[in-house]
Amino acid sequence: MIRLALALSLLALPAAAQERIPSHCIALAGEIPGATYLHLAAWQDPVALDEVRIAYIDHAAFLIQTAGLAAVTDYTGNLGGAALVPDVVTMNNAHITHFTHAPDPAIPHVLPGWPQQGQPREHRLDLGEMLVRNIHTDIRGEGGRVAPNGNSIFIFEAAGLCIGHLGHLHHEPDAAQYAAIGRLDVVMAAVDGGITLDTARMLNVMQRFKARVVLPMHWFGRGTLGRFLSGMREGGFEVVETGMREITLSLDKLPRTPTVMVLEPGRLD
């Protein structure tokens, strides 16, 4: 059962980076009992050591926070009015809405997800309580040609959770890519239905991952979102319209049944 927790955590931020709780991304694991834990919070509020807070900013950008670190996916430089300097940002370059030419120089770690001088970028950034890595996929280039390694699926391992951001996915991962990604507890999936992967194939990808929490992104109106949600319901997923921007998760409080959690985008202030 989905439980809504309205009380804010009173745990203070640690004075130094914490050791990462081991994840099971590249491993098999059994059913994890528990329930999704939703948390009404602001990005400034503390996060418990065994939790991760995810806020949907806009388009394909999410803020992922642990007790002492902050990461932003598909960073465009516009977080809203928040005076936040993330510890790490990831970017993809299929469109300008997924990257910026001029990231804030104060950001310690900027991870582009596209090739450099024709060569793929292999990111494996260990920040202590968070590990960030990537798996390349191809994208459609100019004239319909394939642009090899033009997208990166970024994986964030934190608080024992495996969180995957599929980026601007244009094809279903192959067997080697699925193996490199590993098990995902949480997946952010583009559900526009054609600019990235069409709805039918994205549903196939979701069935393959069977993540306990699916966070739709890159949707342009309720029509495209609705088609994705209908397909997920037919595929055995529960669907929860949270009405909120943030969700706080921990490994022992994931839903028993794979669940789509619809977050409402909102820039940080």
BALOBA-1460 file (C-alpha; in Angstrom, 3 decimals):
// residues 269
<rec num="1" residu="m" x="0.000" y="0.000" z="0.000"/>
<rec num="2" residu="i" x="1.209" y="3.524" z="-0.803"/>
<rec num="3" residu="r" x="1.757" y="5.551" z="2.336"/>
<rec num="4" residu="l" x="1.952" y="9.317" z="2.354"/>
<rec num="5" residu="a" x="4.187" y="10.709" z="5.062"/>
<rec num="6" residu="l" x="3.627" y="14.394" z="5.676"/>
<rec num="7" residu="a" x="6.069" y="14.894" z="8.523"/>
<rec num="8" residu="l" x="9.431" y="16.380" z="7.619"/>
<rec num="9" residu="s" x="12.584" y="14.617" z="8.699"/>
<rec num="10" residu="l" x="14.460" y="16.208" z="11.606"/>
<rec num="11" residu="l" x="17.770" y="14.535" z="10.845"/>
<rec num="12" residu="a" x="20.613" y="16.974" z="10.283"/>
<rec num="13" residu="l" x="23.004" y="16.895" z="7.368"/>
<rec num="14" residu="p" x="26.256" y="15.081" z="8.135"/>
<rec num="15" residu="a" x="29.415" y="17.069" z="8.550"/>
<rec num="16" residu="a" x="31.259" y="14.989" z="5.963"/>
<rec num="17" residu="a" x="30.460" y="12.658" z="3.080"/>
<rec num="18" residu="q" x="29.074" y="9.306" z="4.178"/>
<rec num="19" residu="e" x="30.132" y="5.895" z="2.983"/>
<rec num="20" residu="r" x="27.736" y="4.616" z="0.319"/>
<rec num="21" residu="i" x="25.263" y="1.915" z="1.298"/>
<rec num="22" residu="p" x="26.044" y="-0.992" z="-1.066"/>
<rec num="23" residu="s" x="23.607" y="-1.378" z="-3.955"/>
<rec num="24" residu="h" x="22.490" y="-4.446" z="-5.869"/>
<rec num="25" residu="c" x="22.513" y="-2.903" z="-9.363"/>
<rec num="26" residu="i" x="24.708" y="-5.584" z="-10.897"/>
<rec num="27" residu="a" x="23.185" y="-8.511" z="-9.015"/>
<rec num="28" residu="l" x="20.004" y="-10.490" z="-8.662"/>
<rec num="29" residu="a" x="17.756" y="-9.764" z="-5.698"/>
<rec num="30" residu="g" x="14.467" y="-11.092" z="-4.428"/>
<rec num="31" residu="e" x="11.233" y="-9.319" z="-3.729"/>
<rec num="32" residu="i" x="11.742" y="-6.263" z="-1.549"/>
<rec num="33" residu="p" x="8.827" y="-5.838" z="0.861"/>
<rec num="34" residu="g" x="7.562" y="-2.483" z="2.007"/>
<rec num="35" residu="a" x="5.775" y="0.539" z="0.655"/>
<rec num="36" residu="t" x="6.641" y="3.660" z="-1.254"/>
<rec num="37" residu="y" x="7.417" y="6.515" z="1.078"/>
<rec num="38" residu="l" x="6.287" y="9.911" z="-0.137"/>
<rec num="39" residu="h" x="7.592" y="12.971" z="1.579"/>
<rec num="40" residu="l" x="6.457" y="16.567" z="1.289"/>
<rec num="41" residu="a" x="9.669" y="18.530" z="1.472"/>
<rec num="42" residu="a" x="11.688" y="21.391" z="0.053"/>
<rec num="43" residu="w" x="15.047" y="20.791" z="-1.571"/>
<rec num="44" residu="q" x="16.749" y="22.541" z="1.368"/>
<rec num="45" residu="d" x="15.385" y="20.018" z="3.889"/>
<rec num="46" residu="p" x="17.703" y="17.270" z="5.151"/>
<rec num="47" residu="v" x="17.632" y="13.737" z="3.772"/>
<rec num="48" residu="a" x="18.124" y="10.705" z="6.018"/>
<rec num="49" residu="l" x="21.224" y="8.578" z="5.517"/>
<rec num="50" residu="d" x="19.259" y="5.625" z="4.114"/>
<rec num="51" residu="e" x="17.001" y="7.681" z="1.825"/>
<rec num="52" residu="v" x="17.110" y="9.423" z="-1.527"/>
<rec num="53" residu="r" x="14.873" y="12.356" z="-2.447"/>
<rec num="54" residu="i" x="14.002" y="12.886" z="-6.103"/>
<rec num="55" residu="a" x="12.379" y="16.091" z="-7.355"/>
<rec num="56" residu="y" x="11.096" y="16.538" z="-10.913"/>
<rec num="57" residu="i" x="12.320" y="19.919" z="-12.142"/>
<rec num="58" residu="d" x="11.206" y="19.965" z="-15.777"/>
<rec num="59" residu="h" x="11.406" y="18.063" z="-19.084"/>
<rec num="60" residu="a" x="14.135" y="15.470" z="-18.331"/>
<rec num="61" residu="a" x="15.743" y="17.207" z="-15.357"/>
<rec num="62" residu="f" x="15.525" y="15.689" z="-11.879"/>
<rec num="63" residu="l" x="17.228" y="16.651" z="-8.646"/>
<rec num="64" residu="i" x="18.547" y="13.572" z="-6.823"/>
<rec num="65" residu="q" x="19.575" y="14.221" z="-3.228"/>
<rec num="66" residu="t" x="21.237" y="12.075" z="-0.597"/>
<rec num="67" residu="a" x="22.156" y="13.113" z="2.925"/>
<rec num="68" residu="g" x="25.134" y="15.113" z="1.713"/>
<rec num="69" residu="l" x="25.071" y="15.265" z="-2.097"/>
<rec num="70" residu="a" x="22.945" y="16.684" z="-4.911"/>
<rec num="71" residu="a" x="22.884" y="15.601" z="-8.557"/>
<rec num="72" residu="v" x="20.866" y="16.997" z="-11.462"/>
<rec num="73" residu="t" x="20.065" y="15.010" z="-14.601"/>
<rec num="74" residu="d" x="19.954" y="16.458" z="-18.127"/>
<rec num="75" residu="y" x="21.104" y="19.769" z="-16.708"/>
<rec num="76" residu="t" x="20.271" y="22.876" z="-18.752"/>
<rec num="77" residu="g" x="21.503" y="25.491" z="-16.287"/>
<rec num="78" residu="n" x="17.995" y="26.555" z="-15.298"/>
<rec num="79" residu="l" x="16.905" y="25.163" z="-11.959"/>
<rec num="80" residu="g" x="14.637" y="28.056" z="-11.095"/>
<rec num="81" residu="g" x="15.436" y="30.607" z="-8.402"/>
<rec num="82" residu="a" x="17.215" y="28.175" z="-6.073"/>
<rec num="83" residu="a" x="20.731" y="29.044" z="-4.931"/>
<rec num="84" residu="l" x="21.794" y="25.441" z="-5.453"/>
<rec num="85" residu="v" x="25.133" y="24.328" z="-6.847"/>
<rec num="86" residu="p" x="24.845" y="20.572" z="-7.490"/>
<rec num="87" residu="d" x="27.778" y="18.298" z="-6.735"/>
<rec num="88" residu="v" x="27.344" y="16.594" z="-10.096"/>
<rec num="89" residu="v" x="25.279" y="17.179" z="-13.231"/>
<rec num="90" residu="t" x="24.727" y="14.896" z="-16.204"/>
<rec num="91" residu="m" x="23.871" y="16.057" z="-19.721"/>
<rec num="92" residu="n" x="22.775" y="14.650" z="-23.072"/>
<rec num="93" residu="n" x="22.919" y="16.520" z="-26.366"/>
<rec num="94" residu="a" x="20.081" y="15.183" z="-28.507"/>
<rec num="95" residu="h" x="18.484" y="18.625" z="-28.006"/>
<rec num="96" residu="i" x="19.473" y="21.837" z="-26.246"/>
<rec num="97" residu="t" x="16.738" y="21.083" z="-23.693"/>
<rec num="98" residu="h" x="19.007" y="18.357" z="-22.285"/>
<rec num="99" residu="f" x="22.305" y="20.206" z="-21.834"/>
<rec num="100" residu="t" x="23.916" y="23.604" z="-21.633"/>
<rec num="101" residu="h" x="26.962" y="25.005" z="-23.412"/>
<rec num="102" residu="a" x="27.880" y="26.936" z="-20.271"/>
<rec num="103" residu="p" x="27.404" y="24.918" z="-17.072"/>
<rec num="104" residu="d" x="28.051" y="26.787" z="-13.830"/>
<rec num="105" residu="p" x="31.838" y="26.642" z="-13.311"/>
<rec num="106" residu="a" x="31.211" y="26.148" z="-9.584"/>
<rec num="107" residu="i" x="29.762" y="22.660" z="-10.244"/>
<rec num="108" residu="p" x="32.508" y="20.191" z="-9.253"/>
<rec num="109" residu="h" x="31.547" y="17.411" z="-11.667"/>
<rec num="110" residu="v" x="29.967" y="17.918" z="-15.111"/>
<rec num="111" residu="l" x="29.378" y="14.660" z="-16.993"/>
<rec num="112" residu="p" x="28.528" y="14.968" z="-20.718"/>
<rec num="113" residu="g" x="26.787" y="11.897" z="-22.072"/>
<rec num="114" residu="w" x="27.907" y="12.115" z="-25.706"/>
<rec num="115" residu="p" x="31.153" y="11.091" z="-27.454"/>
<rec num="116" residu="q" x="34.285" y="13.204" z="-27.368"/>
<rec num="117" residu="q" x="36.239" y="13.304" z="-30.638"/>
<rec num="118" residu="g" x="34.277" y="10.281" z="-31.803"/>
<rec num="119" residu="q" x="35.086" y="8.230" z="-28.738"/>
<rec num="120" residu="p" x="32.532" y="7.244" z="-26.057"/>
<rec num="121" residu="r" x="32.927" y="8.714" z="-22.584"/>
<rec num="122" residu="e" x="33.051" y="6.160" z="-19.824"/>
<rec num="123" residu="h" x="31.993" y="7.850" z="-16.594"/>
<rec num="124" residu="r" x="32.394" y="6.170" z="-13.230"/>
<rec num="125" residu="l" x="32.360" y="8.861" z="-10.575"/>
<rec num="126" residu="d" x="32.555" y="7.693" z="-6.961"/>
<rec num="127" residu="l" x="31.554" y="10.468" z="-4.568"/>
<rec num="128" residu="g" x="31.438" y="8.292" z="-1.484"/>
<rec num="129" residu="e" x="27.727" y="8.071" z="-0.732"/>
<rec num="130" residu="m" x="26.844" y="8.229" z="-4.447"/>
<rec num="131" residu="l" x="28.288" y="6.449" z="-7.470"/>
<rec num="132" residu="v" x="27.430" y="7.812" z="-10.931"/>
<rec num="133" residu="r" x="28.099" y="5.770" z="-14.072"/>
<rec num="134" residu="n" x="26.860" y="5.709" z="-17.659"/>
<rec num="135" residu="i" x="25.983" y="3.311" z="-20.455"/>
<rec num="136" residu="h" x="25.943" y="4.686" z="-23.993"/>
<rec num="137" residu="t" x="23.119" y="4.127" z="-26.496"/>
<rec num="138" residu="d" x="22.813" y="5.367" z="-30.071"/>
<rec num="139" residu="i" x="20.517" y="8.160" z="-31.249"/>
<rec num="140" residu="r" x="19.011" y="9.237" z="-34.556"/>
<rec num="141" residu="g" x="21.253" y="11.834" z="-36.146"/>
<rec num="142" residu="e" x="20.741" y="14.223" z="-39.060"/>
<rec num="143" residu="g" x="18.970" y="12.719" z="-42.051"/>
<rec num="144" residu="g" x="17.903" y="9.717" z="-40.009"/>
<rec num="145" residu="r" x="21.451" y="8.420" z="-39.726"/>
<rec num="146" residu="v" x="22.523" y="6.670" z="-36.547"/>
<rec num="147" residu="a" x="24.730" y="8.741" z="-34.253"/>
<rec num="148" residu="p" x="26.716" y="6.136" z="-32.290"/>
<rec num="149" residu="n" x="26.829" y="6.579" z="-28.510"/>
<rec num="150" residu="g" x="24.933" y="9.865" z="-28.712"/>
<rec num="151" residu="n" x="22.935" y="9.213" z="-25.542"/>
<rec num="152" residu="s" x="23.930" y="8.063" z="-22.082"/>
<rec num="153" residu="i" x="21.809" y="6.198" z="-19.595"/>
<rec num="154" residu="f" x="23.114" y="7.445" z="-16.257"/>
<rec num="155" residu="i" x="22.912" y="5.224" z="-13.190"/>
<rec num="156" residu="f" x="22.996" y="6.701" z="-9.688"/>
<rec num="157" residu="e" x="23.773" y="4.248" z="-6.896"/>
<rec num="158" residu="a" x="22.940" y="5.742" z="-3.498"/>
<rec num="159" residu="a" x="21.403" y="4.602" z="-0.191"/>
<rec num="160" residu="g" x="21.387" y="1.054" z="-1.548"/>
<rec num="161" residu="l" x="19.136" y="2.102" z="-4.435"/>
<rec num="162" residu="c" x="19.830" y="1.813" z="-8.162"/>
<rec num="163" residu="i" x="18.353" y="4.812" z="-9.971"/>
<rec num="164" residu="g" x="18.447" y="4.942" z="-13.773"/>
<rec num="165" residu="h" x="17.832" y="7.959" z="-16.008"/>
<rec num="166" residu="l" x="17.314" y="6.723" z="-19.575"/>
<rec num="167" residu="g" x="18.072" y="10.074" z="-21.176"/>
<rec num="168" residu="h" x="16.978" y="10.627" z="-24.787"/>
<rec num="169" residu="l" x="16.537" y="6.924" z="-25.520"/>
<rec num="170" residu="h" x="15.979" y="6.143" z="-29.225"/>
<rec num="171" residu="h" x="16.215" y="2.338" z="-29.259"/>
<rec num="172" residu="e" x="15.709" y="-0.571" z="-26.926"/>
<rec num="173" residu="p" x="18.941" y="-1.522" z="-25.151"/>
<rec num="174" residu="d" x="20.587" y="-4.681" z="-26.406"/>
<rec num="175" residu="a" x="21.535" y="-7.604" z="-24.184"/>
<rec num="176" residu="a" x="24.974" y="-6.206" z="-23.383"/>
<rec num="177" residu="q" x="23.530" y="-2.810" z="-22.474"/>
<rec num="178" residu="y" x="20.873" y="-4.357" z="-20.239"/>
<rec num="179" residu="a" x="23.587" y="-6.335" z="-18.490"/>
<rec num="180" residu="a" x="25.728" y="-3.215" z="-18.006"/>
<rec num="181" residu="i" x="22.770" y="-1.276" z="-16.611"/>
<rec num="182" residu="g" x="21.839" y="-4.046" z="-14.198"/>
<rec num="183" residu="r" x="18.872" y="-4.082" z="-11.858"/>
<rec num="184" residu="l" x="17.031" y="-0.784" z="-11.411"/>
<rec num="185" residu="d" x="14.867" y="0.139" z="-8.433"/>
<rec num="186" residu="v" x="13.876" y="3.491" z="-9.914"/>
<rec num="187" residu="v" x="13.818" y="4.469" z="-13.578"/>
<rec num="188" residu="m" x="13.152" y="7.850" z="-15.199"/>
<rec num="189" residu="a" x="11.669" y="7.205" z="-18.645"/>
<rec num="190" residu="a" x="10.846" y="9.547" z="-21.522"/>
<rec num="191" residu="v" x="7.208" y="8.944" z="-22.456"/>
<rec num="192" residu="d" x="6.660" y="11.409" z="-25.334"/>
<rec num="193" residu="g" x="5.865" y="8.480" z="-27.625"/>
<rec num="194" residu="g" x="7.943" y="9.306" z="-30.676"/>
<rec num="195" residu="i" x="10.564" y="12.017" z="-30.255"/>
<rec num="196" residu="t" x="12.453" y="9.471" z="-28.198"/>
<rec num="197" residu="l" x="11.277" y="5.853" z="-28.165"/>
<rec num="198" residu="d" x="7.732" y="5.108" z="-29.328"/>
<rec num="199" residu="t" x="5.261" y="4.135" z="-26.603"/>
<rec num="200" residu="a" x="5.082" y="0.424" z="-27.470"/>
<rec num="201" residu="r" x="8.830" y="-0.054" z="-27.314"/>
<rec num="202" residu="m" x="9.166" y="2.045" z="-24.161"/>
<rec num="203" residu="l" x="6.571" y="-0.214" z="-22.552"/>
<rec num="204" residu="n" x="8.744" y="-3.184" z="-23.554"/>
<rec num="205" residu="v" x="11.736" y="-1.547" z="-21.887"/>
<rec num="206" residu="m" x="9.736" y="-0.949" z="-18.713"/>
<rec num="207" residu="q" x="8.636" y="-4.595" z="-18.656"/>
<rec num="208" residu="r" x="12.260" y="-5.682" z="-19.020"/>
<rec num="209" residu="f" x="13.473" y="-3.520" z="-16.137"/>
<rec num="210" residu="k" x="10.468" y="-4.137" z="-13.856"/>
<rec num="211" residu="a" x="11.677" y="-1.284" z="-11.658"/>
<rec num="212" residu="r" x="9.705" y="-0.849" z="-8.456"/>
<rec num="213" residu="v" x="9.269" y="2.854" z="-9.211"/>
<rec num="214" residu="v" x="8.874" y="4.407" z="-12.677"/>
<rec num="215" residu="l" x="9.007" y="8.204" z="-12.970"/>
<rec num="216" residu="p" x="7.654" y="9.495" z="-16.306"/>
<rec num="217" residu="m" x="9.458" y="12.436" z="-17.874"/>
<rec num="218" residu="h" x="9.655" y="14.196" z="-21.234"/>
<rec num="219" residu="w" x="5.894" y="14.222" z="-21.672"/>
<rec num="220" residu="f" x="4.191" y="16.959" z="-23.669"/>
<rec num="221" residu="g" x="0.678" y="17.170" z="-22.292"/>
<rec num="222" residu="r" x="-1.609" y="14.677" z="-20.612"/>
<rec num="223" residu="g" x="-2.383" y="12.883" z="-23.850"/>
<rec num="224" residu="t" x="1.048" y="11.352" z="-24.328"/>
<rec num="225" residu="l" x="1.370" y="10.731" z="-20.601"/>
<rec num="226" residu="g" x="-2.054" y="9.065" z="-20.542"/>
<rec num="227" residu="r" x="-1.171" y="6.638" z="-23.343"/>
<rec num="228" residu="f" x="1.921" y="5.555" z="-21.447"/>
<rec num="229" residu="l" x="0.014" y="5.170" z="-18.180"/>
<rec num="230" residu="s" x="-2.701" y="3.096" z="-19.853"/>
<rec num="231" residu="g" x="-0.106" y="0.764" z="-21.307"/>
<rec num="232" residu="m" x="1.627" y="0.429" z="-17.949"/>
<rec num="233" residu="r" x="-1.671" y="-0.435" z="-16.212"/>
<rec num="234" residu="e" x="-2.348" y="-3.100" z="-18.836"/>
<rec num="235" residu="g" x="1.154" y="-4.441" z="-18.190"/>
<rec num="236" residu="g" x="0.480" y="-4.962" z="-14.484"/>
<rec num="237" residu="f" x="1.936" y="-1.762" z="-13.044"/>
<rec num="238" residu="e" x="0.112" y="0.311" z="-10.486"/>
<rec num="239" residu="v" x="-0.229" y="4.012" z="-11.287"/>
<rec num="240" residu="v" x="-0.215" y="6.750" z="-8.645"/>
<rec num="241" residu="e" x="-0.829" y="10.413" z="-9.471"/>
<rec num="242" residu="t" x="1.063" y="11.909" z="-6.549"/>
<rec num="243" residu="g" x="0.174" y="15.550" z="-7.201"/>
<rec num="244" residu="m" x="3.626" y="16.369" z="-5.815"/>
<rec num="245" residu="r" x="7.033" y="17.289" z="-7.174"/>
<rec num="246" residu="e" x="9.136" y="15.241" z="-4.757"/>
<rec num="247" residu="i" x="9.346" y="11.642" z="-3.696"/>
<rec num="248" residu="t" x="11.577" y="10.244" z="-0.956"/>
<rec num="249" residu="l" x="12.558" y="6.588" z="-1.231"/>
<rec num="250" residu="s" x="14.510" y="4.040" z="0.740"/>
<rec num="251" residu="l" x="15.466" y="0.489" z="-0.104"/>
<rec num="252" residu="d" x="13.225" y="-1.100" z="2.534"/>
<rec num="253" residu="k" x="10.177" y="0.986" z="1.643"/>
<rec num="254" residu="l" x="9.809" y="0.339" z="-2.065"/>
<rec num="255" residu="p" x="6.384" y="-0.779" z="-3.320"/>
<rec num="256" residu="r" x="5.816" y="-4.521" z="-3.603"/>
<rec num="257" residu="t" x="4.228" y="-4.061" z="-7.024"/>
<rec num="258" residu="p" x="6.052" y="-2.110" z="-9.762"/>
<rec num="259" residu="t" x="4.473" y="1.328" z="-9.639"/>
<rec num="260" residu="v" x="4.409" y="4.398" z="-11.859"/>
<rec num="261" residu="m" x="4.675" y="7.503" z="-9.688"/>
<rec num="262" residu="v" x="3.623" y="10.594" z="-11.645"/>
<rec num="263" residu="l" x="5.466" y="13.642" z="-10.340"/>
<rec num="264" residu="e" x="4.465" y="17.175" z="-11.300"/>
<rec num="265" residu="p" x="7.324" y="19.282" z="-12.693"/>
<rec num="266" residu="g" x="8.313" y="22.391" z="-10.787"/>
<rec num="267" residu="r" x="11.456" y="24.492" z="-10.801"/>
<rec num="268" residu="l" x="13.327" y="24.940" z="-7.558"/>
<rec num="269" residu="d" x="12.981" y="28.114" z="-5.515"/>
